[in-house]
Amino acid sequence: MGRIKTDLYLGDCLEVLTKFESDSFDLIVTSPPYADRRSKTYGGINPNEYVNWFMPRAEQFFRVLKPSGTFILNIKEKAVNGERHTYVIELILEMKKQGWLWTEEFIWHKKNSYPGKWPNRFRDAWERCLQFNKTKKFAMYQESVMVPMGDWAEKRLRKLSKTDQSRDTSKVGSGFGKNVSNWLDRKMAYPTNVLHLATETGNKKHSAVFPNTLPEWFIKLFTEENDWVLDPFAGSGTTSQVAQKLSRNSVGIEIFPQYYQVAKENIKSQQYRLFEEEEDETNYTTGDN
């Protein structure tokens, strides 16, 4: 795997990041504490104070992110007094004032979300993954997240109409068109901005673990091997573990000592597993028993 660094720090990212040079990271991917969520186990910030709490940290993120880098923010606004709070929208607007470009919004669809009902709404089955950049020219490796064409291609391309074989103008007058025949010989396609991923089901001694597949998708899309990934709200260390597995250097920061210890144990366990896998592969290649 080579000499990949996986560094973990205990403390507030607002303070810890001051020790890092500007333009240090290729990707920041994180899920900060949600407003008033899990207040007994993960702090919790009042929705009305959330933007003021987050913005000084966003300023540090902006400083340490490379001009070619990307910031992925996994977040979801909660309902307060029967209506959705606006702190995520307010946060986006304040970040734009700070100099961030709000480039894209991905939706994480939680495929195995538990059912539930409240008097005026149903259970959330999705979360936002907001993409921010410092410049319009940022690193992006779209081919790394391509998916098989699947059943759509088999059914849609089986018998092409005349309009399918030319650039078909949009029927709704949008000005956009398509040429379906361009996909005839393609085995892979680019995905949409909706990620259909299951939530984390393993017990990692943390109340808000996101699945390995979430940071993995973004790490593949926005970085290459040996790049640097930052998770300023490391939690149980999921992002660091995925980065390590994908041969990316990483820095994780966690403010709560109990979660810092969990992350430390998880990262150490994975290092051991990866080392064993390397040993097995080496022995197989050389024929050693």
N, C-alpha and C positions, 0 to 999 in steps of 0.2 A: 504493500500500500504506500510505501514511501514515508517520508517524515512529515506527516500531517499534524498540525498543532490543533489541540482542542483545549482552549483555556476557559476556565470557569471562575467568576468573581462573585464574592458575597458583598452586597451593598446596593445602594440606590444608583441606578444607571445615570442619573443626573450628575452624580459626583464621580462615579467610576470612569465615565467616558471623558472627563477632563484630562485624564492621563494619556489619552490616545491622540495621535497626530491627526490632523485634518486629512480627508481623502484616504481613509484607511480601508474601507470596506466596499466590496462589490455588491453585496446584498444585505439588507436588513429585513428580516421576516419575523414577525412577533405577534403575540396576542396579549395585550395588556389587561390588567384587571378591569372588568366591566363596572360600570357605575352601580354601586350598591349591591353588586352581585357577590354572593358568598362572603358577606362581610365578616362572618365569624372565622373564616378560614383563609381569606385572601385580601384582607384590608377593606376594600370597597371605598369608592369615592362618590360623594353626593353628585347626582346628575347635574345640578346647577353649578358645581365647582369643577366639573370634569375637564372642560376646555382649559381653564386657568392652570389646572394641575398638569395637563399633558404638554402644553405649548413650550415650556422651558426645556423639556426633554426632547421635543421635536426639533428644537434649535440645535441641540447636541447631535441628534441623528443627522441633521442636514450638514453639519460641519464634518462629521467623520465619514459620511458617504462619499464615494468617488463621484466625479461628474458623470461617469458612465454607469453609475450604479442605480439600483432600484430599491424602494422601500415598500414592503407589503405589510399592510396593517389589517389584521383580522379583528373585527369588532362588530358588535350588534347593539343597537339602541334598545333600551328596555321600555316597558309601558309604565307610566306613572299616572295614578288617578284615572285610569281607564283610557288613556291615550298615549301614543308613542311620544317619548321625549325627543327633543330636537338636537341633543348634544352632539351626535355624530355629524349632522349637517353643519352645525356651527363650527365643529372642529375642522371639517373640510375647508370651509371658507376662511378660517383663521390660518390654516396651513398655506393656503394660496397666498394670503397676505405676507406670510413669512418667506415666500419665494418658491414654494413647492409647486410642481405641475401635477395636477390630478389627472393622470394619464388614462387610467382604466379602472373599472370596477368588476371584480370577479365575484361570483356567487358560489358559496360552498353549500350545496344541497346535502343535508344530512340524511342519507338513505335509510338509516335504521333508527330514526328519531322516535322516541316513545310517544304513544298517543296521549292526548290531553285536551282539556277544555276549561275555559274560564267563562264568566257570564257574558263577556262581549267579544271574545276572540278564541282562536285555537292555538295549540302549541306551535312555537317557532320550529321550523324544519330547515332553516337556512341561516347563514351568516354572511356578512360582507367581507371581502378581502380587497381592500382599497389599494390601488397602485399609485405611488407617488414617485416622481423623478425630479432631479435638479435641472436637467437639460432635455431637449427633445431627442438628442442622439444618445441613446443608452444601449448597453449590451443586451441582446436578446437572441436566444438560440431556439427558434421555433421548431426546428426539425426534431429536437430532443424530446418533445412531448406529443409528437404525432401519434394518431391512433389508427387501428385498422379500419378500412372502409366499411366492413361488416355487411349486415343485411340490407342496409339502405342502398348500397351500390348494386347488389345482386338484383334487387327488385326494380330500382329506378332506372338502371342502365340496360335492362334486359331488352327492351324495345323502345328505341328512341323515336320521337316524333320529329317532324321537320323543324319545329322551333327549337327542339333540343340540340339540333346540329348546327345552330347558328347563335349569334348573340341575341338572346331573347330579351326584349325591352320589358321592364317591369310593368305589370298590369295596373299597379296603383299610382303610376305617374311619378315615381320617385326619381326617375332618371337613371337608376341602376339597372343593369342587366346581367345575364348569365349565359354561359355556353355549357350545357350539361355534358356534351360529348367530350369536353376537356378532361373529364374524370374517368373515361373509359379504361385506360390502361394503368390507372393508379391503384396501388394496394393500400396506401396510407393517406390519411387526411388530417388537416389541422383541426384541433378541437375547438369547441366554443368557449365562451367565458363563464360557463356554468360547470362547476366541478361536482360530479356525483360521487361523493365519498362517504363511507360509513364513519360514524363517530368512534372514538377510542373506547374499546370495551375492556381492555386489560386493566387491572388494578395497579396503578403506578404511584399510589400513595399521594395523589394530588387531586384536588377537586375540579380542575379545569384543564384536563389533558386533551390536546388536539391530536388527531391521528398522524402517524408518521407520513402518510401519503400526502398530507397537505403541504408541509414545508418541502417535502421531496419534489413535488411537482414544480414549485416555484424555484427551488435551487437548481433543478435541471434547466428550467426555462431561462434563468437570468445569470447563470454562472458556468464556469468551466472548472476542470480539475485544478486544484491548488489556489483557486480564488478564496477570498475571505468572506465569511458569513457571520452576521451579528444577530443575536437574539437578546435584546435588552431586558426582557421579562421572561427569563429562561424557564421558570416553573420546574418541571421534572426533567428538563434537559432534552426534550424531543428533538428540537432543531439541531442541537449540537451532535446528537447521535446520528441523525440523518446525514448531516454534513460530513461527519467522519466516515460514514459508510460510503459516501459518494466521492471521497478523496478531496474534500474541501476543508480548508482551515476554518476554524470557527472560534468565536468568543461568545460566551453566555454570561449574563449578569442576573443574579437573583437576590432580592432584598430580604427574603425570609429564610432564616437559618435552617429550618426544618426542610424546606423545599430544596435549598442549596445542597444539603446532605443527600437528599433523594437523587438529585441530578448528578451529583458526584458519583454516587454508587452506580447509577444507570450507565453513565459514560465509561466508568471503569469496567463494568461488566461487558459492555460492547467492545471495548478495546481488547479484552481478553478473547472474546468470541472471534473478532476479526483476525487476531493473531493466530488463533487455532486454525481458522480457515486458510490463512496464508501458509501455515506449516503443512496442512493437509495437501494443499495444492502443490507446494514445493516437493513434498515427498512423492506425490503422484507423478509429477513431471520427471523427477530424477530416478524414479523406480525404487526409492528407499522404502523399507518396511518398518 
